[in-house]
Amino acid sequence: MVVAAAEKKEKPVPKVLTKAEHAEYRMAIERTGNMVNDSVQQGLARKQGLDILNVTWEDTGRYKGSSVGPNISDMTIQVFSRDTAEKMSVTCMPVIRKPNFADETCDLDPKTFTLLIGNAKGKDLRRISLHDFLQSPMQYLSKPDSWAGRESKTLLAPLRDSKVLVSAQACFLPIPKGGLATFNPVLFNYQSSKENPAVLTILATREGTSATVIDNSRDTFETGAVWGQRLFHNANGERASLTGQRESDFKAGDASAPGVGTPDARKPESGLNMVLLIQVPLKHKEIAGGFGADDLAMSMAPSSKSASRSSNVENAVIGHGEHEGPFTEVDNLPIERDPRFPVRVTVQFYKATDNGVASEGDLRAIRDQIDRVYNQSDYVGSLVTQGTTGRITEYEGAKVQPASWWESFWRKQEGETGKSREQIRSELRELLGKDYEREPVTAMYLRD
């Protein structure tokens, strides 16, 4: 079924802001970003069994009872802006989800996920399943020749991929009425390094599907403040950041969007605010170390200022902006699927706010939206805190955190960055807080 012409759609164009409008947008960014530090907002979220975070743990393999593991990724939503002196600043946006440490997930059939493809080649969009994309990815790439090597060029592990590992979350963007936010999902995979990616990501929106390897050496912001590789929309081989506008400002045209589950299961969602962030584990050269950390939080005191403001939350329609240069897919690397780990799908529902206030009703609706994803599965729980689960999405390999984990990590970082151990520790404390290291897991998990 042909859906729409990928490049003939009208894109929302950011208007030139007046000085007052620029100040208003900066205030929206600040207030939205500060939701993670707002005690009132956090309290409302916890009543629903949710946390407000600005980094989420989207791991395909984590040790039992630990914050680290053999294939772990941190995800942030980053909005960038410039002040009147053209100085860039980057702000991590709040994400509402179930707590990071337990990382409650569910297992779903990849055939129930709908992707729109065609954008990578500038063609009309059409629907396929995630299973089909994983099985034959070459035909959906802009430059299939950039996938080097002679191995079978598929991302599907048949014995593993009858189910994929799934979590769901709501992401907030700073969007004043009539405004437009430009942003990127950003992923940092701790096992990846230059020319040695441990995951390939697939970013699916209502405007298409875009695949790229994560090597932690491309597409980063140059502020030095936030780690990670930015993810882009692939517009016929050109990369473009994502955009968000209020649903009430959106001129309805083509209403196509990615999907999760059967039509009955997803009926309450329009899909226009949905993004699927999919990680496909790859075989890579093992590098000693890697780590996960406590929730990234800006160094701001807890606040309850939202109590004096009212909610104006609504769905955000996700699109893409101007072209920013060539889109990198496989980067001429001989990548190969690692069947030891599951594919992970993070379902994101984007919300617009200009004051960082979500009401109790907003949070209840978000919980219900998240629950609708989990309710489609017969297997829901934590692969981290529940011991052996028997789920097909359990990764293969040792489940206990090695005692030498952190020592190996420091050595790896010293060698890769040229920085001293104290410099690296200082940067981590500033970025992640002083308590980023956790105790090793207990002996009970050695039975696995």
GUTI-194638 format. One record per residue (C-alpha): x, y, z; residue in one letter. Coordinates in Angstrom, 2 decimals, always signed. Each point is the difference from the previous one (the first is absolute). Layout:
+---------+---------+---------+------+
|      c1 |      c2 |      c3 | type |
+---------+---------+---------+------+
|       X |       Y |       Z |    A |
...
+---------+---------+---------+------+
***
This chain:
+---------+---------+---------+------+
|      c1 |      c2 |      c3 | type |
+---------+---------+---------+------+
|   +0.00 |   +0.00 |   +0.00 |    M |
|   +1.47 |   +3.36 |   -1.05 |    V |
|   -0.43 |   +2.62 |   +2.71 |    V |
|   +1.57 |   +3.30 |   -1.04 |    A |
|   +2.85 |   +1.57 |   -1.88 |    A |
|   +2.89 |   +0.17 |   +2.44 |    A |
|   +1.49 |   +3.26 |   -1.23 |    E |
|   -3.07 |   +1.77 |   -1.37 |    K |
|   -1.57 |   +0.62 |   +3.40 |    K |
|   +0.07 |   +3.53 |   +1.30 |    E |
|   +2.29 |   +0.24 |   +3.01 |    K |
|   -0.71 |   +2.43 |   +2.83 |    P |
|   +2.55 |   +2.80 |   -0.23 |    V |
|   +1.35 |   +1.69 |   +3.14 |    P |
|   -0.91 |   +3.65 |   -0.13 |    K |
|   +2.54 |   +2.73 |   +0.69 |    V |
|   -0.52 |   +0.86 |   +3.65 |    L |
|   -0.16 |   +3.49 |   +1.37 |    T |
|   +2.09 |   +0.77 |   +3.07 |    K |
|   -3.07 |   -0.46 |   +2.20 |    A |
|   -0.96 |   -3.29 |   -1.70 |    E |
|   +3.56 |   -1.25 |   +0.38 |    H |
|   -0.10 |   +0.78 |   +3.72 |    A |
|   -3.35 |   -1.80 |   +0.24 |    E |
|   +1.42 |   -3.08 |   -1.71 |    Y |
|   +3.05 |   -0.02 |   +2.26 |    R |
|   -2.33 |   +0.15 |   +3.00 |    M |
|   -2.01 |   -2.93 |   -1.42 |    A |
|   +3.20 |   -2.03 |   -0.36 |    I |
|   +1.10 |   +0.82 |   +3.54 |    E |
|   -3.36 |   -0.79 |   +1.57 |    R |
|   -0.46 |   -3.21 |   -1.96 |    T |
|   +3.51 |   -1.19 |   +0.74 |    G |
|   -0.51 |   +0.72 |   +3.69 |    N |
|   -2.94 |   -2.42 |   +0.31 |    M |
|   +2.50 |   -2.64 |   +1.11 |    V |
|   +0.89 |   +2.14 |   +3.04 |    N |
|   -3.56 |   +1.05 |   +0.85 |    D |
|   -1.18 |   -1.71 |   +3.19 |    S |
|   -3.68 |   +0.54 |   -0.83 |    V |
|   +0.34 |   -1.55 |   -3.45 |    Q |
|   +2.07 |   -2.90 |   +1.31 |    Q |
|   -2.60 |   -0.66 |   +2.69 |    G |
|   -2.82 |   -0.13 |   -2.54 |    L |
|   +2.02 |   -2.36 |   -2.21 |    A |
|   +0.84 |   -2.35 |   +2.87 |    R |
|   -3.68 |   -0.29 |   +0.89 |    K |
|   -0.31 |   -1.67 |   -3.42 |    Q |
|   +3.05 |   -2.23 |   +0.56 |    G |
|   +2.11 |   +2.15 |   -2.35 |    L |
|   +3.16 |   +2.11 |   +0.22 |    D |
|   +0.92 |   +3.23 |   -1.78 |    I |
|   +3.54 |   -0.40 |   -1.35 |    L |
|   +2.30 |   +1.70 |   -2.45 |    N |
|   +1.96 |   -3.12 |   -0.85 |    V |
|   -1.55 |   -3.42 |   -0.41 |    T |
|   +1.64 |   -3.41 |   +0.04 |    W |
|   -0.88 |   -1.82 |   -3.22 |    E |
|   +2.09 |   -3.14 |   +0.37 |    D |
|   -0.03 |   -3.23 |   -2.01 |    T |
|   +2.17 |   -1.76 |   +2.60 |    G |
|   +0.46 |   +0.99 |   +3.65 |    R |
|   +1.37 |   -2.09 |   +2.87 |    Y |
|   -2.47 |   -1.16 |   +2.65 |    K |
|   -0.48 |   +2.56 |   +2.75 |    G |
|   +2.54 |   +2.35 |   -1.59 |    S |
|   +0.11 |   +3.27 |   -1.91 |    S |
|   +2.62 |   -1.32 |   -2.44 |    V |
|   +0.09 |   -2.80 |   -2.54 |    G |
|   +1.39 |   -1.41 |   -3.25 |    P |
|   -2.16 |   +2.18 |   -2.30 |    N |
|   -1.39 |   +3.16 |   +1.59 |    I |
|   -1.16 |   +3.32 |   -1.40 |    S |
|   -1.06 |   +3.35 |   +1.43 |    D |
|   -2.63 |   +2.03 |   -1.87 |    M |
|   -0.68 |   +3.72 |   +0.28 |    T |
|   -2.19 |   +2.45 |   -1.88 |    I |
|   +2.09 |   +3.09 |   -0.75 |    Q |
|   -1.26 |   +3.42 |   -1.05 |    V |
|   +2.58 |   +2.52 |   -1.10 |    F |
|   -0.31 |   +3.75 |   -0.29 |    S |
|   +2.21 |   +3.04 |   -0.39 |    R |
|   -0.02 |   +3.19 |   +2.02 |    D |
|   +0.19 |   +3.50 |   -1.49 |    T |
|   +3.80 |   -0.39 |   -0.22 |    A |
|   -0.47 |   -3.24 |   -2.01 |    E |
|   +1.40 |   -2.10 |   +2.86 |    K |
|   -1.45 |   -3.51 |   -0.14 |    M |
|   -1.56 |   -1.68 |   +2.99 |    S |
|   -1.43 |   -3.51 |   +0.24 |    V |
|   -2.74 |   -1.04 |   +2.41 |    T |
|   -1.12 |   -3.54 |   +0.77 |    C |
|   -3.78 |   -0.26 |   -0.03 |    M |
|   -2.07 |   -1.94 |   +2.57 |    P |
|   -1.11 |   -3.54 |   -0.71 |    V |
|   -2.72 |   -1.71 |   +2.03 |    I |
|   +0.30 |   -3.76 |   +0.31 |    R |
|   +0.15 |   -2.87 |   +2.46 |    K |
|   +3.09 |   +0.14 |   +2.28 |    P |
|   +3.36 |   -0.46 |   -1.72 |    N |
|   +1.56 |   -2.54 |   +2.34 |    F |
|   -2.68 |   -2.69 |   -0.15 |    A |
|   -0.61 |   +0.85 |   -3.68 |    D |
|   -3.36 |   -1.75 |   -0.28 |    E |
|   -0.42 |   -1.23 |   -3.57 |    T |
|   -2.27 |   -2.21 |   -2.06 |    C |
|   +0.44 |   -2.37 |   -2.94 |    D |
|   -1.85 |   +0.56 |   -3.29 |    L |
|   +0.05 |   -1.56 |   -3.46 |    D |
|   +2.02 |   +2.18 |   -2.44 |    P |
|   -2.71 |   -0.67 |   -2.59 |    K |
|   -2.38 |   +2.18 |   +2.04 |    T |
|   +2.17 |   +3.12 |   -0.44 |    F |
|   -0.76 |   +2.07 |   -3.10 |    T |
|   +2.72 |   +2.10 |   -1.66 |    L |
|   -0.26 |   +2.42 |   -2.93 |    L |
|   +2.78 |   -0.39 |   -2.56 |    I |
|   +0.97 |   +1.82 |   -3.20 |    G |
|   +1.39 |   +3.21 |   +1.48 |    N |
|   +3.60 |   -1.25 |   -0.21 |    A |
|   -0.29 |   -0.11 |   -3.80 |    K |
|   -2.31 |   +3.01 |   -0.44 |    G |
|   -2.90 |   -2.26 |   -0.96 |    K |
|   -3.63 |   -0.21 |   +1.02 |    D |
|   -0.46 |   -1.43 |   +3.47 |    L |
|   -1.45 |   -3.46 |   +0.50 |    R |
|   -0.55 |   -2.24 |   +2.98 |    R |
|   +2.02 |   -3.03 |   +1.02 |    I |
|   +0.47 |   -1.85 |   +3.28 |    S |
|   +3.07 |   +0.26 |   +2.20 |    L |
|   +0.53 |   -3.70 |   -0.68 |    H |
|   +0.21 |   +0.68 |   -3.74 |    D |
|   +2.45 |   +2.87 |   +0.51 |    F |
|   +2.27 |   -2.16 |   +2.17 |    L |
|   -0.16 |   -2.87 |   -2.47 |    Q |
|   +0.94 |   +2.01 |   -3.12 |    S |
|   +1.41 |   +3.39 |   +1.04 |    P |
|   +2.13 |   +0.54 |   -3.11 |    M |
|   -2.96 |   +0.97 |   -2.18 |    Q |
|   -1.01 |   +2.78 |   +2.40 |    Y |
|   +3.39 |   +1.77 |   +0.21 |    L |
|   +1.06 |   +3.09 |   -1.96 |    S |
|   +3.40 |   -1.53 |   -0.66 |    K |
|   -0.11 |   -3.78 |   +0.39 |    P |
|   +3.53 |   -0.20 |   -1.41 |    D |
|   +1.23 |   +1.66 |   +3.22 |    S |
|   -0.60 |   -3.34 |   +1.76 |    W |
|   +3.39 |   -1.67 |   -0.49 |    A |
|   +0.92 |   -3.65 |   +0.40 |    G |
|   -1.23 |   -3.26 |   -1.44 |    R |
|   -2.12 |   -1.25 |   +2.91 |    E |
|   -3.72 |   -0.47 |   -0.41 |    S |
|   -1.33 |   +3.54 |   +0.10 |    K |
|   -2.96 |   -0.39 |   +2.28 |    T |
|   -0.79 |   +1.39 |   +3.44 |    L |
|   -2.36 |   -2.82 |   +0.91 |    L |
|   +1.00 |   -2.76 |   +2.42 |    A |
|   -2.81 |   -2.51 |   -0.69 |    P |
|   +0.34 |   -2.02 |   +3.21 |    L |
|   +0.17 |   +3.16 |   +2.10 |    R |
|   -2.34 |   +2.42 |   -1.73 |    D |
|   -3.39 |   -1.62 |   +0.36 |    S |
|   -0.28 |   +2.70 |   +2.67 |    K |
|   +1.69 |   +3.36 |   +0.54 |    V |
|   +0.61 |   +1.76 |   +3.32 |    L |
|   -2.31 |   +3.01 |   +0.41 |    V |
|   -0.37 |   +2.98 |   +2.33 |    S |
|   -2.12 |   +3.15 |   -0.29 |    A |
|   +0.36 |   +3.60 |   +1.14 |    Q |
|   -1.29 |   +3.55 |   -0.45 |    A |
|   +2.42 |   +2.74 |   -1.09 |    C |
|   -0.63 |   +3.71 |   +0.56 |    F |
|   +1.00 |   +2.74 |   -2.44 |    L |
|   +0.01 |   +3.80 |   +0.62 |    P |
|   -2.55 |   +1.26 |   -2.54 |    I |
|   -1.79 |   +3.34 |   +0.49 |    P |
|   -3.31 |   +0.48 |   -1.81 |    K |
|   +0.78 |   +0.41 |   -3.71 |    G |
|   +3.62 |   -1.01 |   +0.61 |    G |
|   +2.29 |   -2.77 |   -1.17 |    L |
|   +2.67 |   -1.94 |   +1.91 |    A |
|   +3.03 |   -1.48 |   -1.74 |    T |
|   +1.50 |   -2.98 |   +1.81 |    F |
|   +1.84 |   -3.31 |   -0.23 |    N |
|   -0.31 |   -3.27 |   +1.84 |    P |
|   +3.57 |   -0.70 |   +1.13 |    V |
|   +1.43 |   -3.44 |   +0.75 |    L |
|   +3.24 |   -0.92 |   +1.74 |    F |
|   +0.88 |   -3.69 |   -0.14 |    N |
|   +2.77 |   -0.87 |   +2.43 |    Y |
|   +1.34 |   -2.95 |   -1.99 |    Q |
|   +0.28 |   +1.94 |   -3.28 |    S |
|   +3.12 |   +1.80 |   -1.21 |    S |
|   +1.29 |   +1.46 |   -3.26 |    K |
|   -0.41 |   -2.48 |   -2.88 |    E |
|   -1.21 |   -2.53 |   +2.60 |    N |
|   -3.77 |   +0.48 |   +0.47 |    P |
|   -1.79 |   -2.26 |   +2.49 |    A |
|   -3.48 |   +1.04 |   -1.15 |    V |
|   -1.77 |   +1.25 |   -3.10 |    L |
|   -2.94 |   +2.31 |   +0.64 |    T |
|   -3.21 |   +0.24 |   -1.99 |    I |
|   -1.94 |   +3.24 |   +0.52 |    L |
|   -3.60 |   -0.22 |   -1.19 |    A |
|   -2.36 |   +3.00 |   -0.21 |    T |
|   -3.10 |   +0.92 |   -2.02 |    R |
|   +2.39 |   +1.25 |   -2.72 |    E |
|   +2.04 |   -3.15 |   -0.42 |    G |
|   +2.63 |   -2.36 |   +1.37 |    T |
|   +3.71 |   +0.78 |   +0.40 |    S |
|   +2.81 |   -2.43 |   +0.91 |    A |
|   +3.49 |   +0.85 |   +1.24 |    T |
|   +2.81 |   -1.69 |   +1.93 |    V |
|   +0.98 |   +1.36 |   +3.42 |    I |
|   +3.75 |   +0.48 |   +0.38 |    D |
|   -0.01 |   +2.95 |   +2.45 |    N |
|   +2.27 |   +1.99 |   -2.31 |    S |
|   -2.47 |   +1.74 |   -2.33 |    R |
|   -2.76 |   +2.59 |   +0.17 |    D |
|   +0.66 |   +1.26 |   +3.51 |    T |
|   -0.57 |   +3.52 |   +1.25 |    F |
|   +3.23 |   +1.93 |   +0.43 |    E |
|   -0.98 |   +1.51 |   +3.35 |    T |
|   +1.85 |   -2.63 |   +2.00 |    G |
|   -2.94 |   -0.11 |   +2.42 |    A |
|   -1.92 |   -3.07 |   -1.09 |    V |
|   +1.19 |   -3.34 |   -1.33 |    W |
|   -1.56 |   -2.00 |   -2.79 |    G |
|   -0.61 |   -0.33 |   -3.72 |    Q |
|   -2.90 |   +1.95 |   -1.45 |    R |
|   -2.57 |   -1.87 |   -2.05 |    L |
|   -1.43 |   +1.52 |   -3.18 |    F |
|   -2.73 |   -0.49 |   -2.56 |    H |
|   +1.34 |   -1.32 |   -3.32 |    N |
|   -1.39 |   +2.26 |   -2.73 |    A |
|   +1.16 |   -1.67 |   -3.24 |    N |
|   +3.55 |   -0.38 |   +1.29 |    G |
|   +0.12 |   +3.33 |   +1.86 |    E |
|   -0.26 |   +0.28 |   +3.77 |    R |
|   -2.57 |   +2.23 |   +1.68 |    A |
|   -0.77 |   +0.62 |   +3.67 |    S |
|   -3.49 |   -0.73 |   +1.25 |    L |
|   -2.59 |   +2.69 |   +0.67 |    T |
|   -3.02 |   +0.17 |   +2.26 |    G |
|   -3.04 |   +2.24 |   -0.21 |    Q |
|   -3.23 |   +0.07 |   +1.96 |    R |
|   -2.72 |   -2.24 |   -1.35 |    E |
|   -2.39 |   +2.97 |   +0.14 |    S |
|   +2.33 |   +1.87 |   -2.41 |    D |
|   +0.42 |   -2.94 |   -2.35 |    F |
|   -1.67 |   +0.24 |   -3.40 |    K |
|   -1.42 |   -3.45 |   -0.46 |    A |
|   +1.02 |   -1.66 |   -3.23 |    G |
|   +1.41 |   -3.46 |   -0.19 |    D |
|   -0.62 |   -1.66 |   +3.35 |    A |
|   +2.34 |   -2.96 |   -0.52 |    S |
|   +2.16 |   -1.04 |   +2.93 |    A |
|   +1.92 |   -2.94 |   +1.42 |    P |
|   -2.07 |   -2.41 |   +2.05 |    G |
|   +0.19 |   -2.45 |   +2.90 |    V |
|   -2.33 |   -2.99 |   +0.14 |    G |
|   -3.37 |   -0.64 |   -1.58 |    T |
|   -2.25 |   +2.90 |   -1.10 |    P |
|   -2.32 |   -0.64 |   +2.95 |    D |
|   +2.89 |   +0.16 |   +2.46 |    A |
|   +1.32 |   +3.30 |   -1.34 |    R |
|   -3.36 |   +1.62 |   -0.77 |    K |
|   +0.28 |   +2.77 |   +2.67 |    P |
|   +3.30 |   +1.27 |   -1.47 |    E |
|   +0.22 |   +2.11 |   -3.14 |    S |
|   +3.60 |   -1.09 |   -0.54 |    G |
|   +1.03 |   +3.50 |   -1.11 |    L |
|   +1.86 |   +0.46 |   +3.30 |    N |
|   +1.54 |   -3.47 |   -0.02 |    M |
|   +3.67 |   -0.80 |   -0.64 |    V |
|   +1.52 |   -3.47 |   +0.12 |    L |
|   +3.66 |   -0.14 |   +1.02 |    L |
|   +1.25 |   -3.48 |   -0.82 |    I |
|   +3.40 |   -1.46 |   +0.92 |    Q |
|   +1.39 |   -3.00 |   -1.85 |    V |
|   +3.05 |   -1.56 |   +1.76 |    P |
|   +3.08 |   -0.55 |   -2.16 |    L |
|   +3.05 |   -2.20 |   +0.36 |    K |
|   +2.94 |   +2.18 |   +0.99 |    H |
|   +3.51 |   -0.14 |   +1.40 |    K |
|   -0.33 |   -0.41 |   +3.75 |    E |
|   +1.32 |   +2.99 |   +1.91 |    I |
|   +0.57 |   -0.43 |   +3.70 |    A |
|   -2.30 |   +2.17 |   +2.05 |    G |
|   -2.99 |   +2.13 |   -0.79 |    G |
|   -2.42 |   +1.25 |   +2.61 |    F |
|   -3.45 |   +1.16 |   +0.87 |    G |
|   -0.74 |   +2.72 |   +2.49 |    A |
|   -2.55 |   +1.58 |   +2.24 |    D |
|   -2.53 |   +2.25 |   -1.64 |    D |
|   +1.62 |   +2.92 |   -1.75 |    L |
|   -1.28 |   +3.11 |   +1.74 |    A |
|   +0.84 |   +3.61 |   -0.48 |    M |
|   +1.65 |   +1.66 |   +2.97 |    S |
|   -3.07 |   +1.89 |   +1.09 |    M |
|   -1.69 |   +0.02 |   +3.39 |    A |
|   -3.39 |   -1.69 |   +0.25 |    P |
|   -2.77 |   +2.43 |   -0.80 |    S |
|   -3.76 |   +0.15 |   +0.43 |    S |
|   -0.68 |   +3.11 |   -2.07 |    K |
|   -2.32 |   -1.91 |   -2.31 |    S |
|   -2.65 |   +0.15 |   +2.72 |    A |
|   -0.80 |   +3.58 |   -1.07 |    S |
|   -0.44 |   -0.85 |   -3.71 |    R |
|   -2.62 |   -2.05 |   -1.83 |    S |
|   +0.46 |   -2.72 |   -2.60 |    S |
|   -0.24 |   +0.63 |   -3.74 |    N |
|   +1.28 |   -3.43 |   -1.03 |    V |
|   -1.11 |   -1.46 |   -3.32 |    E |
|   +1.36 |   -2.49 |   -2.51 |    N |
|   +2.95 |   +1.10 |   -2.11 |    A |
|   +0.00 |   -0.87 |   -3.71 |    V |
|   +3.47 |   -1.20 |   -1.02 |    I |
|   +1.57 |   +0.96 |   -3.32 |    G |
|   +3.45 |   +0.92 |   -1.27 |    H |
|   +1.83 |   +3.23 |   -0.77 |    G |
|   +2.57 |   +1.27 |   -2.47 |    E |
|   +2.73 |   -2.18 |   -1.50 |    H |
|   +3.27 |   +0.11 |   +1.93 |    E |
|   +2.33 |   -2.11 |   -2.14 |    G |
|   +0.42 |   -3.63 |   -1.11 |    P |
|   -1.74 |   -2.70 |   +2.03 |    F |
|   +2.27 |   -2.82 |   +1.21 |    T |
|   -1.47 |   -3.50 |   +0.00 |    E |
|   +2.49 |   -2.89 |   +0.26 |    V |
|   +3.12 |   +2.14 |   -0.60 |    D |
|   +1.76 |   -2.60 |   -2.20 |    N |
|   +0.29 |   -2.45 |   +2.88 |    L |
|   -0.50 |   -3.81 |   -0.15 |    P |
|   -2.69 |   -0.07 |   +2.69 |    I |
|   -1.65 |   -3.22 |   +1.16 |    E |
|   -2.92 |   -0.63 |   +2.35 |    R |
|   +0.90 |   -1.27 |   +3.48 |    D |
|   -2.66 |   -2.61 |   +0.83 |    P |
|   +1.00 |   -0.16 |   +3.67 |    R |
|   -2.07 |   +3.11 |   +0.67 |    F |
|   -3.60 |   +0.95 |   -0.80 |    P |
|   -1.12 |   +2.83 |   -2.23 |    V |
|   -1.31 |   +2.79 |   +2.24 |    R |
|   -2.88 |   +2.28 |   -1.01 |    V |
|   -0.58 |   +3.18 |   +2.00 |    T |
|   -3.47 |   +1.40 |   -0.73 |    V |
|   -0.05 |   +3.77 |   +0.50 |    Q |
|   -3.09 |   +2.22 |   +0.25 |    F |
|   +0.90 |   +3.69 |   -0.39 |    Y |
|   -1.78 |   +2.73 |   +1.95 |    K |
|   +0.09 |   +3.80 |   -0.35 |    A |
|   +0.22 |   +2.46 |   +2.90 |    T |
|   +1.28 |   +3.55 |   +0.35 |    D |
|   +0.13 |   +0.19 |   +3.79 |    N |
|   +1.12 |   -3.42 |   +1.23 |    G |
|   -3.28 |   -0.79 |   +1.74 |    V |
|   -1.84 |   -3.29 |   -0.32 |    A |
|   -3.22 |   -0.45 |   +1.96 |    S |
|   -1.08 |   -3.09 |   +1.88 |    E |
|   -2.32 |   -0.74 |   -2.92 |    G |
|   +2.89 |   +0.36 |   -2.47 |    D |
|   +2.09 |   -2.48 |   +1.99 |    L |
|   -2.89 |   -2.44 |   +0.27 |    R |
|   -0.52 |   +0.18 |   -3.77 |    A |
|   +3.72 |   -0.61 |   -0.57 |    I |
|   -0.07 |   -3.03 |   +2.27 |    R |
|   -3.02 |   -1.35 |   -1.89 |    D |
|   +1.78 |   +0.57 |   -3.32 |    Q |
|   +3.09 |   -1.85 |   +1.23 |    I |
|   -2.14 |   -2.80 |   +1.44 |    D |
|   -1.73 |   -0.53 |   -3.35 |    R |
|   +3.36 |   -1.03 |   -1.45 |    V |
|   +0.81 |   -2.40 |   +2.84 |    Y |
|   -3.51 |   -1.45 |   +0.06 |    N |
|   +0.55 |   -1.50 |   -3.45 |    Q |
|   +2.61 |   -2.39 |   +1.42 |    S |
|   -0.29 |   -3.22 |   +1.99 |    D |
|   +3.48 |   +0.60 |   +1.46 |    Y |
|   +0.48 |   +3.14 |   +2.11 |    V |
|   +2.63 |   +0.51 |   +2.68 |    G |
|   +3.63 |   +0.80 |   +0.74 |    S |
|   +2.92 |   -1.88 |   -1.49 |    L |
|   +2.23 |   +1.76 |   +2.55 |    V |
|   -1.64 |   -0.58 |   +3.40 |    T |
|   -1.94 |   -3.26 |   -0.44 |    Q |
|   +2.78 |   -2.56 |   -0.36 |    G |
|   -0.50 |   -2.63 |   -2.70 |    T |
|   -3.23 |   +0.75 |   -1.87 |    T |
|   -0.07 |   -2.49 |   -2.87 |    G |
|   -0.87 |   +2.81 |   -2.42 |    R |
|   +1.36 |   -0.35 |   -3.53 |    I |
|   +1.28 |   +3.59 |   +0.30 |    T |
|   +2.51 |   -0.95 |   +2.74 |    E |
|   +3.47 |   +0.52 |   -1.45 |    Y |
|   +2.44 |   -2.91 |   -0.22 |    E |
|   +3.06 |   +0.11 |   +2.25 |    G |
|   +1.14 |   +0.62 |   +3.56 |    A |
|   -2.54 |   +1.93 |   +2.05 |    K |
|   +2.27 |   +1.19 |   +2.83 |    V |
|   +1.94 |   +3.26 |   +0.01 |    Q |
|   +3.78 |   -0.67 |   +0.01 |    P |
|   +1.83 |   +1.42 |   +3.02 |    A |
|   +2.52 |   +1.61 |   -2.37 |    S |
|   -2.63 |   +1.91 |   -2.00 |    W |
|   +0.88 |   +3.53 |   +1.08 |    W |
|   +3.77 |   -0.52 |   -0.06 |    E |
|   -0.28 |   -1.25 |   -3.59 |    S |
|   -2.16 |   +2.96 |   -0.90 |    F |
|   +2.48 |   +2.56 |   +1.36 |    W |
|   +2.84 |   -1.59 |   -1.97 |    R |
|   -2.04 |   -0.03 |   -3.20 |    K |
|   -1.01 |   +3.64 |   +0.36 |    Q |
|   +3.53 |   +1.12 |   +0.81 |    E |
|   +1.26 |   -1.72 |   -3.14 |    G |
|   -2.77 |   +1.28 |   -2.28 |    E |
|   -0.17 |   +3.62 |   +1.22 |    T |
|   +3.55 |   +0.73 |   +1.16 |    G |
|   -1.45 |   +1.47 |   +3.20 |    K |
|   +1.08 |   -0.87 |   +3.51 |    S |
|   -2.18 |   -2.15 |   +2.20 |    R |
|   -0.76 |   +2.96 |   +2.26 |    E |
|   -1.09 |   +2.11 |   -2.98 |    Q |
|   -2.37 |   -2.75 |   -1.11 |    I |
|   -1.35 |   -0.49 |   +3.52 |    R |
|   -0.57 |   +3.75 |   +0.33 |    S |
|   -1.90 |   +0.13 |   -3.30 |    E |
|   -2.18 |   -2.93 |   +1.03 |    L |
|   -0.78 |   +1.56 |   +3.38 |    R |
|   -0.98 |   +3.26 |   -1.70 |    E |
|   -2.12 |   -1.75 |   -2.60 |    L |
|   -1.56 |   -2.82 |   +1.99 |    L |
|   +0.32 |   +0.89 |   +3.69 |    G |
|   +2.42 |   -1.26 |   +2.62 |    K |
|   -1.77 |   -3.33 |   +0.58 |    D |
|   +0.25 |   -1.34 |   -3.53 |    Y |
|   +1.73 |   -3.24 |   +1.02 |    E |
|   -2.14 |   -2.76 |   +1.48 |    R |
|   +0.95 |   -2.97 |   +2.15 |    E |
|   +0.67 |   -3.30 |   -1.81 |    P |
|   -2.91 |   -2.43 |   -0.19 |    V |
|   -0.47 |   -2.56 |   +2.75 |    T |
|   +1.05 |   -3.63 |   -0.18 |    A |
|   -3.60 |   -1.17 |   -0.48 |    M |
|   +0.27 |   +0.72 |   -3.72 |    Y |
|   +3.01 |   -2.27 |   -0.50 |    L |
|   -2.41 |   -2.90 |   -0.41 |    R |
|   -0.86 |   +1.37 |   -3.45 |    D |
+---------+---------+---------+------+
***
